[in-house]
């Protein structure tokens, strides 16, 4: 599936990232800590700084093709070059 725009609204993504509905997986937390020295709050802050121009692609989740995953690439976002992906399930839960 090739898309020229994100599957999820970036406004919704940012809102959910700052809510209690945001689930940042252990691997994402560990990588952000090791690579950038970021804590969970820093990851959420970085998400709020994403722009639609950072959008890279959308792909189906590997184990459930009915779920879409948006990928973003951003240079010099909070001083780092990041590659991030996330999905929203059941309209209320944000997974990173």
Backbone atoms as SQL, in Angstrom:
CREATE TABLE atoms (id INTEGER PRIMARY KEY, chain TEXT, resi INTEGER, resn TEXT, atom TEXT, x REAL, y REAL, z REAL);
INSERT INTO atoms VALUES
  (1, 'A', 1, 'UNK', 'N', 0.838, -1.165, 0.000),
  (2, 'A', 1, 'UNK', 'CA', 0.000, 0.000, 0.000),
  (3, 'A', 1, 'UNK', 'C', 0.890, 1.238, 0.000),
  (4, 'A', 2, 'UNK', 'N', 0.835, 2.025, -1.031),
  (5, 'A', 2, 'UNK', 'CA', 1.610, 3.261, -1.137),
  (6, 'A', 2, 'UNK', 'C', 0.680, 4.440, -0.904),
  (7, 'A', 3, 'UNK', 'N', 1.063, 5.299, 0.012),
  (8, 'A', 3, 'UNK', 'CA', 0.257, 6.485, 0.341),
  (9, 'A', 3, 'UNK', 'C', 1.148, 7.713, 0.248),
  (10, 'A', 4, 'UNK', 'N', 0.548, 8.831, -0.113),
  (11, 'A', 4, 'UNK', 'CA', 1.308, 10.071, -0.148),
  (12, 'A', 4, 'UNK', 'C', 0.995, 10.965, 1.048),
  (13, 'A', 5, 'UNK', 'N', 0.193, 10.448, 1.965),
  (14, 'A', 5, 'UNK', 'CA', -0.100, 11.183, 3.200),
  (15, 'A', 5, 'UNK', 'C', -0.284, 10.182, 4.326),
  (16, 'A', 6, 'UNK', 'N', -0.093, 10.643, 5.579),
  (17, 'A', 6, 'UNK', 'CA', -0.216, 9.736, 6.727),
  (18, 'A', 6, 'UNK', 'C', -1.619, 9.154, 6.851),
  (19, 'A', 7, 'UNK', 'N', -1.686, 7.970, 7.385),
  (20, 'A', 7, 'UNK', 'CA', -2.977, 7.334, 7.641),
  (21, 'A', 7, 'UNK', 'C', -3.671, 8.016, 8.823),
  (22, 'A', 8, 'UNK', 'N', -2.870, 8.373, 9.836),
  (23, 'A', 8, 'UNK', 'CA', -3.417, 8.978, 11.051),
  (24, 'A', 8, 'UNK', 'C', -3.215, 10.493, 11.034),
  (25, 'A', 9, 'UNK', 'N', -4.173, 11.198, 11.552),
  (26, 'A', 9, 'UNK', 'CA', -4.075, 12.648, 11.695),
  (27, 'A', 9, 'UNK', 'C', -2.953, 12.968, 12.679),
  (28, 'A', 10, 'UNK', 'N', -2.031, 13.824, 12.274),
  (29, 'A', 10, 'UNK', 'CA', -0.931, 14.191, 13.158),
  (30, 'A', 10, 'UNK', 'C', -1.448, 14.930, 14.393),
  (31, 'A', 11, 'UNK', 'N', -2.525, 15.645, 14.251),
  (32, 'A', 11, 'UNK', 'CA', -3.137, 16.326, 15.398),
  (33, 'A', 11, 'UNK', 'C', -3.594, 15.294, 16.436),
  (34, 'A', 12, 'UNK', 'N', -4.228, 14.219, 15.974),
  (35, 'A', 12, 'UNK', 'CA', -4.672, 13.151, 16.868),
  (36, 'A', 12, 'UNK', 'C', -3.478, 12.444, 17.489),
  (37, 'A', 13, 'UNK', 'N', -2.464, 12.175, 16.695),
  (38, 'A', 13, 'UNK', 'CA', -1.253, 11.512, 17.189),
  (39, 'A', 13, 'UNK', 'C', -0.630, 12.324, 18.317),
  (40, 'A', 14, 'UNK', 'N', -0.502, 13.623, 18.116),
  (41, 'A', 14, 'UNK', 'CA', 0.102, 14.482, 19.144),
  (42, 'A', 14, 'UNK', 'C', -0.738, 14.499, 20.419),
  (43, 'A', 15, 'UNK', 'N', -2.044, 14.569, 20.253),
  (44, 'A', 15, 'UNK', 'CA', -2.943, 14.570, 21.426),
  (45, 'A', 15, 'UNK', 'C', -2.801, 13.266, 22.203),
  (46, 'A', 16, 'UNK', 'N', -2.817, 12.142, 21.504),
  (47, 'A', 16, 'UNK', 'CA', -2.707, 10.843, 22.169),
  (48, 'A', 16, 'UNK', 'C', -1.325, 10.629, 22.783),
  (49, 'A', 17, 'UNK', 'N', -0.293, 11.162, 22.140),
  (50, 'A', 17, 'UNK', 'CA', 1.068, 11.004, 22.670),
  (51, 'A', 17, 'UNK', 'C', 1.199, 11.651, 24.046),
  (52, 'A', 18, 'UNK', 'N', 0.484, 12.727, 24.257),
  (53, 'A', 18, 'UNK', 'CA', 0.559, 13.431, 25.534),
  (54, 'A', 18, 'UNK', 'C', -0.434, 12.909, 26.569),
  (55, 'A', 19, 'UNK', 'N', -1.264, 11.965, 26.169),
  (56, 'A', 19, 'UNK', 'CA', -2.291, 11.442, 27.067),
  (57, 'A', 19, 'UNK', 'C', -1.814, 10.186, 27.788),
  (58, 'A', 20, 'UNK', 'N', -2.661, 9.679, 28.643),
  (59, 'A', 20, 'UNK', 'CA', -2.382, 8.409, 29.313),
  (60, 'A', 20, 'UNK', 'C', -2.637, 7.227, 28.396),
  (61, 'A', 21, 'UNK', 'N', -3.056, 7.482, 27.174),
  (62, 'A', 21, 'UNK', 'CA', -3.340, 6.420, 26.204),
  (63, 'A', 21, 'UNK', 'C', -2.127, 6.091, 25.356),
  (64, 'A', 22, 'UNK', 'N', -0.976, 6.636, 25.690),
  (65, 'A', 22, 'UNK', 'CA', 0.241, 6.436, 24.905),
  (66, 'A', 22, 'UNK', 'C', 1.041, 5.271, 25.479),
  (67, 'A', 23, 'UNK', 'N', 1.268, 4.250, 24.664),
  (68, 'A', 23, 'UNK', 'CA', 2.060, 3.091, 25.069),
  (69, 'A', 23, 'UNK', 'C', 3.371, 3.089, 24.296),
  (70, 'A', 24, 'UNK', 'N', 4.449, 3.423, 24.980),
  (71, 'A', 24, 'UNK', 'CA', 5.759, 3.415, 24.340),
  (72, 'A', 24, 'UNK', 'C', 6.426, 2.098, 24.706),
  (73, 'A', 25, 'UNK', 'N', 6.659, 1.283, 23.693),
  (74, 'A', 25, 'UNK', 'CA', 7.221, -0.048, 23.926),
  (75, 'A', 25, 'UNK', 'C', 8.613, 0.037, 24.550),
  (76, 'A', 26, 'UNK', 'N', 8.960, -1.007, 25.276),
  (77, 'A', 26, 'UNK', 'CA', 10.252, -1.075, 25.972),
  (78, 'A', 26, 'UNK', 'C', 11.415, -0.874, 24.999),
  (79, 'A', 27, 'UNK', 'N', 11.340, -1.486, 23.829),
  (80, 'A', 27, 'UNK', 'CA', 12.426, -1.350, 22.849),
  (81, 'A', 27, 'UNK', 'C', 12.590, 0.104, 22.419),
  (82, 'A', 28, 'UNK', 'N', 11.487, 0.816, 22.217),
  (83, 'A', 28, 'UNK', 'CA', 11.551, 2.228, 21.825),
  (84, 'A', 28, 'UNK', 'C', 12.149, 3.070, 22.952),
  (85, 'A', 29, 'UNK', 'N', 11.749, 2.797, 24.184),
  (86, 'A', 29, 'UNK', 'CA', 12.297, 3.538, 25.331),
  (87, 'A', 29, 'UNK', 'C', 13.794, 3.288, 25.476),
  (88, 'A', 30, 'UNK', 'N', 14.184, 2.020, 25.329),
  (89, 'A', 30, 'UNK', 'CA', 15.592, 1.651, 25.468),
  (90, 'A', 30, 'UNK', 'C', 16.444, 2.290, 24.373),
  (91, 'A', 31, 'UNK', 'N', 15.972, 2.227, 23.139),
  (92, 'A', 31, 'UNK', 'CA', 16.716, 2.797, 22.022),
  (93, 'A', 31, 'UNK', 'C', 16.850, 4.311, 22.163),
  (94, 'A', 32, 'UNK', 'N', 15.758, 4.983, 22.532),
  (95, 'A', 32, 'UNK', 'CA', 15.803, 6.438, 22.711),
  (96, 'A', 32, 'UNK', 'C', 16.773, 6.817, 23.824),
  (97, 'A', 33, 'UNK', 'N', 16.801, 6.041, 24.888),
  (98, 'A', 33, 'UNK', 'CA', 17.707, 6.302, 26.013),
  (99, 'A', 33, 'UNK', 'C', 19.163, 6.091, 25.593),
  (100, 'A', 34, 'UNK', 'N', 19.432, 4.960, 24.918),
  (101, 'A', 34, 'UNK', 'CA', 20.805, 4.640, 24.526),
  (102, 'A', 34, 'UNK', 'C', 21.324, 5.568, 23.428),
  (103, 'A', 35, 'UNK', 'N', 20.492, 5.881, 22.446),
  (104, 'A', 35, 'UNK', 'CA', 20.947, 6.667, 21.299),
  (105, 'A', 35, 'UNK', 'C', 20.945, 8.171, 21.559),
  (106, 'A', 36, 'UNK', 'N', 19.953, 8.654, 22.289),
  (107, 'A', 36, 'UNK', 'CA', 19.790, 10.106, 22.448),
  (108, 'A', 36, 'UNK', 'C', 19.829, 10.590, 23.894),
  (109, 'A', 37, 'UNK', 'N', 19.764, 9.666, 24.843),
  (110, 'A', 37, 'UNK', 'CA', 19.666, 10.061, 26.246),
  (111, 'A', 37, 'UNK', 'C', 18.273, 10.545, 26.612),
  (112, 'A', 38, 'UNK', 'N', 17.281, 10.154, 25.805),
  (113, 'A', 38, 'UNK', 'CA', 15.895, 10.607, 26.011),
  (114, 'A', 38, 'UNK', 'C', 15.153, 9.720, 26.989),
  (115, 'A', 39, 'UNK', 'N', 14.309, 10.368, 27.779),
  (116, 'A', 39, 'UNK', 'CA', 13.362, 9.664, 28.649),
  (117, 'A', 39, 'UNK', 'C', 12.010, 9.624, 27.927),
  (118, 'A', 40, 'UNK', 'N', 11.041, 8.997, 28.550),
  (119, 'A', 40, 'UNK', 'CA', 9.710, 8.873, 27.960),
  (120, 'A', 40, 'UNK', 'C', 9.109, 10.247, 27.658),
  (121, 'A', 41, 'UNK', 'N', 9.319, 11.203, 28.535),
  (122, 'A', 41, 'UNK', 'CA', 8.793, 12.556, 28.322),
  (123, 'A', 41, 'UNK', 'C', 9.418, 13.205, 27.090),
  (124, 'A', 42, 'UNK', 'N', 10.706, 12.919, 26.850),
  (125, 'A', 42, 'UNK', 'CA', 11.390, 13.468, 25.679),
  (126, 'A', 42, 'UNK', 'C', 10.835, 12.865, 24.392),
  (127, 'A', 43, 'UNK', 'N', 10.512, 11.582, 24.426),
  (128, 'A', 43, 'UNK', 'CA', 9.925, 10.919, 23.261),
  (129, 'A', 43, 'UNK', 'C', 8.586, 11.569, 22.930),
  (130, 'A', 44, 'UNK', 'N', 7.775, 11.773, 23.944),
  (131, 'A', 44, 'UNK', 'CA', 6.471, 12.406, 23.729),
  (132, 'A', 44, 'UNK', 'C', 6.636, 13.826, 23.189),
  (133, 'A', 45, 'UNK', 'N', 7.596, 14.557, 23.730),
  (134, 'A', 45, 'UNK', 'CA', 7.849, 15.919, 23.263),
  (135, 'A', 45, 'UNK', 'C', 8.264, 15.898, 21.791),
  (136, 'A', 46, 'UNK', 'N', 9.111, 14.947, 21.412),
  (137, 'A', 46, 'UNK', 'CA', 9.552, 14.841, 20.014),
  (138, 'A', 46, 'UNK', 'C', 8.358, 14.596, 19.092),
  (139, 'A', 47, 'UNK', 'N', 7.431, 13.772, 19.524),
  (140, 'A', 47, 'UNK', 'CA', 6.239, 13.492, 18.712),
  (141, 'A', 47, 'UNK', 'C', 5.444, 14.772, 18.497),
  (142, 'A', 48, 'UNK', 'N', 5.354, 15.603, 19.510),
  (143, 'A', 48, 'UNK', 'CA', 4.595, 16.846, 19.369),
  (144, 'A', 48, 'UNK', 'C', 5.267, 17.824, 18.408),
  (145, 'A', 49, 'UNK', 'N', 6.533, 17.607, 18.111),
  (146, 'A', 49, 'UNK', 'CA', 7.263, 18.487, 17.196),
  (147, 'A', 49, 'UNK', 'C', 7.266, 17.965, 15.752),
  (148, 'A', 50, 'UNK', 'N', 6.703, 16.788, 15.518),
  (149, 'A', 50, 'UNK', 'CA', 6.641, 16.259, 14.152),
  (150, 'A', 50, 'UNK', 'C', 5.781, 17.149, 13.270),
  (151, 'A', 51, 'UNK', 'N', 6.153, 17.209, 12.005),
  (152, 'A', 51, 'UNK', 'CA', 5.390, 17.957, 11.006),
  (153, 'A', 51, 'UNK', 'C', 4.981, 16.999, 9.902),
  (154, 'A', 52, 'UNK', 'N', 3.966, 17.373, 9.163),
  (155, 'A', 52, 'UNK', 'CA', 3.520, 16.507, 8.068),
  (156, 'A', 52, 'UNK', 'C', 4.625, 16.321, 7.032),
  (157, 'A', 53, 'UNK', 'N', 5.530, 17.268, 6.924),
  (158, 'A', 53, 'UNK', 'CA', 6.648, 17.128, 5.972),
  (159, 'A', 53, 'UNK', 'C', 7.633, 16.039, 6.396),
  (160, 'A', 54, 'UNK', 'N', 7.567, 15.602, 7.643),
  (161, 'A', 54, 'UNK', 'CA', 8.424, 14.517, 8.118),
  (162, 'A', 54, 'UNK', 'C', 7.870, 13.138, 7.750),
  (163, 'A', 55, 'UNK', 'N', 6.650, 13.105, 7.264),
  (164, 'A', 55, 'UNK', 'CA', 6.015, 11.824, 6.911),
  (165, 'A', 55, 'UNK', 'C', 6.878, 11.081, 5.892),
  (166, 'A', 56, 'UNK', 'N', 7.026, 9.770, 6.097),
  (167, 'A', 56, 'UNK', 'CA', 7.821, 8.937, 5.196),
  (168, 'A', 56, 'UNK', 'C', 6.962, 7.918, 4.446),
  (169, 'A', 57, 'UNK', 'N', 6.201, 7.106, 5.202),
  (170, 'A', 57, 'UNK', 'CA', 5.375, 6.087, 4.555),
  (171, 'A', 57, 'UNK', 'C', 4.377, 5.514, 5.543),
  (172, 'A', 58, 'UNK', 'N', 3.436, 4.754, 5.010),
  (173, 'A', 58, 'UNK', 'CA', 2.491, 3.983, 5.812),
  (174, 'A', 58, 'UNK', 'C', 2.595, 2.536, 5.358),
  (175, 'A', 59, 'UNK', 'N', 2.567, 1.633, 6.305),
  (176, 'A', 59, 'UNK', 'CA', 2.625, 0.205, 5.985),
  (177, 'A', 59, 'UNK', 'C', 1.659, -0.545, 6.893),
  (178, 'A', 60, 'UNK', 'N', 1.288, -1.741, 6.465),
  (179, 'A', 60, 'UNK', 'CA', 0.437, -2.597, 7.296),
  (180, 'A', 60, 'UNK', 'C', 1.290, -3.189, 8.419),
  (181, 'A', 61, 'UNK', 'N', 0.688, -3.339, 9.596),
  (182, 'A', 61, 'UNK', 'CA', 1.372, -3.980, 10.718),
  (183, 'A', 61, 'UNK', 'C', 1.679, -5.415, 10.319),
  (184, 'A', 62, 'UNK', 'N', 2.895, -5.858, 10.603),
  (185, 'A', 62, 'UNK', 'CA', 3.355, -7.159, 10.110),
  (186, 'A', 62, 'UNK', 'C', 2.470, -8.325, 10.517),
  (187, 'A', 63, 'UNK', 'N', 1.911, -8.300, 11.719),
  (188, 'A', 63, 'UNK', 'CA', 1.111, -9.440, 12.173),
  (189, 'A', 63, 'UNK', 'C', -0.396, -9.192, 12.106),
  (190, 'A', 64, 'UNK', 'N', -0.779, -8.000, 11.640),
  (191, 'A', 64, 'UNK', 'CA', -2.196, -7.686, 11.486),
  (192, 'A', 64, 'UNK', 'C', -2.342, -6.636, 10.387),
  (193, 'A', 65, 'UNK', 'N', -2.509, -7.076, 9.146),
  (194, 'A', 65, 'UNK', 'CA', -2.538, -6.143, 8.017),
  (195, 'A', 65, 'UNK', 'C', -3.702, -5.156, 8.032),
  (196, 'A', 66, 'UNK', 'N', -4.651, -5.334, 8.917),
  (197, 'A', 66, 'UNK', 'CA', -5.757, -4.378, 8.985),
  (198, 'A', 66, 'UNK', 'C', -5.380, -3.133, 9.795),
  (199, 'A', 67, 'UNK', 'N', -4.224, -3.178, 10.461),
  (200, 'A', 67, 'UNK', 'CA', -3.745, -2.048, 11.246),
  (201, 'A', 67, 'UNK', 'C', -2.635, -1.340, 10.472),
  (202, 'A', 68, 'UNK', 'N', -2.741, -0.030, 10.378),
  (203, 'A', 68, 'UNK', 'CA', -1.764, 0.768, 9.651),
  (204, 'A', 68, 'UNK', 'C', -0.720, 1.341, 10.600),
  (205, 'A', 69, 'UNK', 'N', 0.506, 1.457, 10.099),
  (206, 'A', 69, 'UNK', 'CA', 1.608, 2.029, 10.861),
  (207, 'A', 69, 'UNK', 'C', 2.174, 3.181, 10.038),
  (208, 'A', 70, 'UNK', 'N', 2.229, 4.376, 10.628),
  (209, 'A', 70, 'UNK', 'CA', 2.822, 5.538, 9.962),
  (210, 'A', 70, 'UNK', 'C', 4.284, 5.665, 10.388),
  (211, 'A', 71, 'UNK', 'N', 5.138, 5.964, 9.407),
  (212, 'A', 71, 'UNK', 'CA', 6.571, 6.140, 9.624),
  (213, 'A', 71, 'UNK', 'C', 6.945, 7.586, 9.313),
  (214, 'A', 72, 'UNK', 'N', 7.775, 8.159, 10.173),
  (215, 'A', 72, 'UNK', 'CA', 8.250, 9.530, 9.988),
  (216, 'A', 72, 'UNK', 'C', 9.773, 9.564, 10.102),
  (217, 'A', 73, 'UNK', 'N', 10.392, 10.433, 9.308),
  (218, 'A', 73, 'UNK', 'CA', 11.821, 10.709, 9.405),
  (219, 'A', 73, 'UNK', 'C', 11.964, 12.209, 9.625),
  (220, 'A', 74, 'UNK', 'N', 12.755, 12.574, 10.597),
  (221, 'A', 74, 'UNK', 'CA', 12.959, 13.999, 10.873),
  (222, 'A', 74, 'UNK', 'C', 14.426, 14.254, 11.173),
  (223, 'A', 75, 'UNK', 'N', 14.973, 15.240, 10.514),
  (224, 'A', 75, 'UNK', 'CA', 16.365, 15.648, 10.762),
  (225, 'A', 75, 'UNK', 'C', 16.373, 16.773, 11.790),
  (226, 'A', 76, 'UNK', 'N', 17.331, 16.668, 12.689),
  (227, 'A', 76, 'UNK', 'CA', 17.554, 17.696, 13.701),
  (228, 'A', 76, 'UNK', 'C', 16.295, 18.013, 14.503),
  (229, 'A', 77, 'UNK', 'N', 15.569, 16.992, 14.866),
  (230, 'A', 77, 'UNK', 'CA', 14.402, 17.163, 15.743),
  (231, 'A', 77, 'UNK', 'C', 14.908, 17.037, 17.174),
  (232, 'A', 78, 'UNK', 'N', 14.858, 18.112, 17.908),
  (233, 'A', 78, 'UNK', 'CA', 15.417, 18.156, 19.261),
  (234, 'A', 78, 'UNK', 'C', 16.887, 17.727, 19.238),
  (235, 'A', 79, 'UNK', 'N', 17.582, 18.128, 18.168),
  (236, 'A', 79, 'UNK', 'CA', 19.009, 17.860, 18.053),
  (237, 'A', 79, 'UNK', 'C', 19.377, 16.486, 17.523),
  (238, 'A', 80, 'UNK', 'N', 18.403, 15.700, 17.117),
  (239, 'A', 80, 'UNK', 'CA', 18.668, 14.338, 16.652),
  (240, 'A', 80, 'UNK', 'C', 17.974, 14.074, 15.313),
  (241, 'A', 81, 'UNK', 'N', 18.523, 13.135, 14.549),
  (242, 'A', 81, 'UNK', 'CA', 17.867, 12.636, 13.349),
  (243, 'A', 81, 'UNK', 'C', 17.099, 11.391, 13.765),
  (244, 'A', 82, 'UNK', 'N', 15.784, 11.442, 13.628),
  (245, 'A', 82, 'UNK', 'CA', 14.977, 10.332, 14.131),
  (246, 'A', 82, 'UNK', 'C', 14.194, 9.640, 13.021),
  (247, 'A', 83, 'UNK', 'N', 13.935, 8.387, 13.265),
  (248, 'A', 83, 'UNK', 'CA', 13.062, 7.556, 12.431),
  (249, 'A', 83, 'UNK', 'C', 12.103, 6.910, 13.414),
  (250, 'A', 84, 'UNK', 'N', 10.843, 7.230, 13.295),
  (251, 'A', 84, 'UNK', 'CA', 9.859, 6.808, 14.298),
  (252, 'A', 84, 'UNK', 'C', 8.636, 6.238, 13.597),
  (253, 'A', 85, 'UNK', 'N', 8.008, 5.281, 14.221),
  (254, 'A', 85, 'UNK', 'CA', 6.753, 4.759, 13.664),
  (255, 'A', 85, 'UNK', 'C', 5.771, 4.515, 14.808),
  (256, 'A', 86, 'UNK', 'N', 4.501, 4.604, 14.443),
  (257, 'A', 86, 'UNK', 'CA', 3.457, 4.445, 15.451),
  (258, 'A', 86, 'UNK', 'C', 2.148, 4.042, 14.795),
  (259, 'A', 87, 'UNK', 'N', 1.231, 3.622, 15.660),
  (260, 'A', 87, 'UNK', 'CA', -0.109, 3.226, 15.198),
  (261, 'A', 87, 'UNK', 'C', -1.112, 3.608, 16.277),
  (262, 'A', 88, 'UNK', 'N', -2.351, 3.712, 15.853),
  (263, 'A', 88, 'UNK', 'CA', -3.446, 3.944, 16.785),
  (264, 'A', 88, 'UNK', 'C', -4.385, 2.752, 16.658),
  (265, 'A', 89, 'UNK', 'N', -4.714, 2.153, 17.774),
  (266, 'A', 89, 'UNK', 'CA', -5.655, 1.040, 17.767),
  (267, 'A', 89, 'UNK', 'C', -6.880, 1.448, 18.572),
  (268, 'A', 90, 'UNK', 'N', -8.001, 0.998, 18.153),
  (269, 'A', 90, 'UNK', 'CA', -9.299, 1.250, 18.785),
  (270, 'A', 90, 'UNK', 'C', -9.569, 2.732, 19.051),
  (271, 'A', 91, 'UNK', 'N', -9.013, 3.592, 18.238),
  (272, 'A', 91, 'UNK', 'CA', -9.237, 5.044, 18.243),
  (273, 'A', 91, 'UNK', 'C', -8.708, 5.778, 19.473),
  (274, 'A', 92, 'UNK', 'N', -8.280, 5.048, 20.481),
  (275, 'A', 92, 'UNK', 'CA', -7.897, 5.704, 21.720),
  (276, 'A', 92, 'UNK', 'C', -6.514, 5.328, 22.225),
  (277, 'A', 93, 'UNK', 'N', -5.904, 4.296, 21.686),
  (278, 'A', 93, 'UNK', 'CA', -4.630, 3.828, 22.203),
  (279, 'A', 93, 'UNK', 'C', -3.554, 4.029, 21.161),
  (280, 'A', 94, 'UNK', 'N', -2.539, 4.739, 21.545),
  (281, 'A', 94, 'UNK', 'CA', -1.413, 5.107, 20.675),
  (282, 'A', 94, 'UNK', 'C', -0.232, 4.229, 21.025),
  (283, 'A', 95, 'UNK', 'N', 0.331, 3.548, 20.029),
  (284, 'A', 95, 'UNK', 'CA', 1.480, 2.669, 20.242),
  (285, 'A', 95, 'UNK', 'C', 2.676, 3.200, 19.485),
  (286, 'A', 96, 'UNK', 'N', 3.812, 3.237, 20.161),
  (287, 'A', 96, 'UNK', 'CA', 5.042, 3.701, 19.565),
  (288, 'A', 96, 'UNK', 'C', 6.064, 2.591, 19.645);
